[in-house]
């Protein structure tokens, strides 16, 4: 398979409280077309910073990212036409209905209203959303329902790559399962490449074809979930993905999250 995303030695530093904080410290990774690639790490590890660079919202201090052969800095407009992004807090006009929000978003991409409504009908049916419900204001929707609408919105533009930044964080168990099922359905039926950031071990293991563990701004391990667990055989009986994280970082994800906060 061809490369969908190729990142080479990405470095990004921010200034915080008059001191420099290096969010990414030489991150390199390769995502093959059609796969779900998980970037697993605690809050503050650099996951969202990487997603923002990949989506052309930030410029790296050093290094480069190419998406389908286009550079994220010099070819940003071309990349923006091929990708879409779903974040942990999807932004909507909450007084408007879901259909109105989706139609407005489609218009920003030059999609005629009639075509947009066809896409809304098709995608809503595909992902099991009630069209009558979509006529209600977004402010009446649960977080989980809003995330489902955000995923529908992302596919209005038929992206070749979808960037999912903590898409299930803060959702109740049922909504979380529904969003995860939407992601699986995309994988099986639309062949869209996906980069998924998460701090959920179970989500990374079950959803992703390939996982990279990021800790303190560095990739400390990467591989297929089963291969990463296999490396622990002989050290741990019936290793879990939590054991994998512990092996490569020296701490649990809760301890790592505390360390990320302390080092910021």
C-alpha positions in Angstrom: 0.0 0.0 0.0 1.1 3.6 -0.7 1.9 6.0 2.1 -1.0 8.2 3.1 1.0 10.2 5.7 4.8 10.4 6.2 6.2 12.4 9.1 9.9 12.9 9.5 11.5 14.2 12.7 8.7 16.6 13.7 9.7 19.1 16.4 7.3 21.7 17.9 7.9 24.1 20.8 5.5 26.4 22.5 6.1 29.3 25.0 4.2 28.9 28.2 4.7 31.1 31.3 7.8 32.6 29.8 9.5 29.2 29.3 9.7 26.9 26.3 7.8 23.7 26.3 8.7 21.2 23.6 5.5 19.3 22.7 7.1 17.2 19.9 10.6 16.0 20.1 11.5 14.4 16.7 8.3 12.4 15.9 8.5 10.2 12.8 5.8 7.9 11.6 4.3 6.3 8.5 0.6 5.7 7.8 -0.4 3.4 5.0 -3.4 4.2 2.8 -6.6 2.6 4.1 -5.5 1.8 7.6 -6.5 3.1 11.0 -3.4 4.4 12.8 -3.6 5.0 16.5 -1.5 7.6 18.3 -1.8 6.4 22.0 -0.7 8.5 24.9 -1.8 10.5 28.0 -3.1 14.0 27.9 -0.2 16.4 27.2 1.9 13.9 25.4 1.8 15.7 22.0 -1.0 13.9 20.3 -3.2 16.9 19.5 -0.2 19.0 18.5 0.7 16.3 15.9 -2.9 16.3 14.6 -2.9 20.1 14.3 0.3 20.0 12.3 -1.0 17.2 10.0 -4.2 19.2 9.4 -2.1 22.3 8.5 -3.3 24.3 11.5 0.2 24.5 12.9 3.6 24.7 11.2 6.4 22.5 12.7 9.6 24.1 13.9 11.6 21.3 12.2 10.8 18.3 10.2 8.1 17.7 7.6 4.8 15.9 7.1 3.5 14.8 3.7 0.0 13.6 3.0 -0.6 11.7 -0.2 2.7 13.2 -1.4 1.8 16.8 -0.6 3.8 18.8 2.0 1.8 20.2 4.9 3.4 23.6 4.7 4.0 24.3 1.0 1.0 22.3 -0.3 -1.4 23.1 2.6 -4.4 24.0 0.3 -4.1 20.7 -1.6 -4.1 18.8 1.7 -7.1 20.7 3.1 -9.1 19.4 0.1 -8.2 15.8 1.0 -8.6 15.7 4.7 -11.1 16.4 7.4 -10.9 16.5 11.2 -13.1 15.5 14.2 -12.0 16.8 17.5 -13.0 16.1 21.1 -15.1 19.2 21.2 -16.9 19.5 17.9 -17.8 23.2 17.0 -21.4 23.9 15.9 -23.9 26.7 15.8 -25.9 25.2 18.6 -29.1 27.1 18.1 -29.4 25.7 14.6 -30.5 22.2 13.7 -28.1 19.5 12.7 -29.3 19.7 9.1 -28.8 23.4 9.1 -25.3 23.0 10.5 -24.4 20.3 8.0 -25.8 22.3 5.1 -23.8 25.4 6.2 -20.6 23.4 6.4 -21.2 21.9 2.9 -21.7 25.4 1.5 -18.3 26.4 2.8 -16.8 23.7 0.6 -18.9 24.8 -2.4 -21.3 21.9 -2.3 -24.7 23.0 -3.7 -27.6 22.7 -1.3 -29.5 20.0 -3.2 -26.4 17.8 -3.3 -25.7 18.6 0.4 -29.2 17.4 1.4 -28.6 14.1 -0.6 -25.3 13.6 1.2 -27.0 14.3 4.6 -29.7 11.7 3.8 -27.2 9.1 2.6 -24.7 9.5 5.5 -27.4 9.8 8.2 -28.9 6.5 7.0 -25.5 4.9 6.6 -24.6 5.7 10.2 -28.0 5.0 11.7 -29.0 8.6 12.5 -32.7 9.6 12.7 -33.4 12.2 10.0 -36.3 13.6 12.0 -34.1 14.1 15.0 -31.5 16.0 12.9 -34.1 18.8 12.5 -33.8 19.6 16.2 -31.3 22.2 17.5 -27.8 20.9 18.3 -28.1 22.3 21.8 -30.7 19.6 22.5 -28.3 16.8 21.5 -26.1 14.8 23.9 -22.3 14.9 23.5 -22.4 11.5 21.9 -25.0 12.5 19.3 -23.1 15.7 18.5 -20.0 13.6 17.8 -22.0 11.4 15.4 -23.1 14.6 13.6 -19.5 15.7 13.6 -18.4 12.5 11.8 -21.3 12.9 9.3 -20.1 16.5 8.7 -16.5 15.3 8.1 -17.7 12.9 5.4 -19.7 15.5 3.5 -16.4 16.4 1.7 -15.5 12.7 1.0 -12.1 13.0 2.6 -9.3 10.6 1.7 -8.0 10.9 5.3 -9.9 11.6 8.5 -8.1 12.9 11.6 -9.9 11.9 14.7 -8.6 13.7 17.8 -9.9 11.9 20.9 -13.3 11.4 19.3 -14.8 9.4 22.2 -13.4 11.3 25.2 -16.1 12.2 27.7 -18.8 10.1 26.1 -21.0 7.7 28.1 -20.4 4.0 27.3 -23.2 3.6 24.9 -22.3 6.7 22.9 -18.7 5.7 22.9 -19.5 2.3 21.5 -21.7 3.9 18.8 -19.0 6.3 17.7 -16.5 3.4 17.6 -18.9 1.4 15.5 -19.1 4.3 13.1 -15.3 4.3 12.8 -15.3 0.6 12.1 -18.0 1.0 9.4 -15.9 3.7 7.7 -13.0 1.3 7.7 -15.0 -1.5 6.2 -17.0 0.3 3.6 -15.3 3.6 2.6 -11.6 2.7 2.7 -10.8 6.1 4.3 -7.4 6.4 6.0 -7.7 7.4 9.6 -5.4 8.8 12.2 -6.9 8.4 15.7 -5.5 9.9 18.8 -6.6 8.4 22.1 -5.5 7.7 25.7 -7.9 4.7 25.9 -5.9 1.4 25.8 -8.9 -0.7 24.8 -9.9 1.7 22.0 -6.4 1.7 20.5 -6.2 -2.1 20.6 -9.6 -2.8 19.2 -9.9 -0.1 16.5 -6.4 0.4 15.2 -4.5 -1.6 12.6 -1.2 0.0 13.8 -0.4 1.9 17.0 2.4 4.3 18.0 2.8 5.1 21.7 3.8 8.7 22.3 5.3 9.8 25.7 6.7 13.2 26.6 6.7 14.2 22.9 8.5 11.1 21.6 7.4 7.9 19.9 8.6 5.1 22.2 7.1 2.1 20.5 5.0 1.3 17.4 3.6 -1.8 15.7 0.4 -3.8 15.3 -1.4 -4.3 18.6 -0.9 -8.0 18.6 2.8 -7.7 17.8 3.4 -5.2 20.6 1.8 -7.6 23.1 3.8 -10.5 21.7 7.0 -8.7 22.6 6.0 -9.1 26.3 5.5 -12.9 26.2 7.9 -14.5 28.7 7.9 -11.3 30.7 4.2 -11.1 31.4 1.5 -13.8 31.5 -1.3 -13.0 29.0 -0.1 -9.4 28.5 -2.7 -6.6 28.1 -2.2 -3.3 26.3 -1.8 -1.6 29.6 1.2 -3.9 30.1 2.5 -2.8 26.7 2.3 0.9 27.8 4.0 0.1 31.1 6.8 -1.8 29.3 7.7 1.0 26.9 7.2 4.0 29.2 8.0 2.6 32.6 4.7 3.8 34.1 0.9 3.5 33.8 -0.9 5.9 31.6 -2.3 7.7 34.8 1.3 8.1 36.1 2.4 9.3 32.6 -0.4 11.8 32.5 0.7 13.3 35.8 4.3 13.4 34.6 3.2 15.3 31.4 1.4 17.9 33.5 4.4 18.3 35.9 6.8 18.7 33.0 4.6 21.3 31.2 
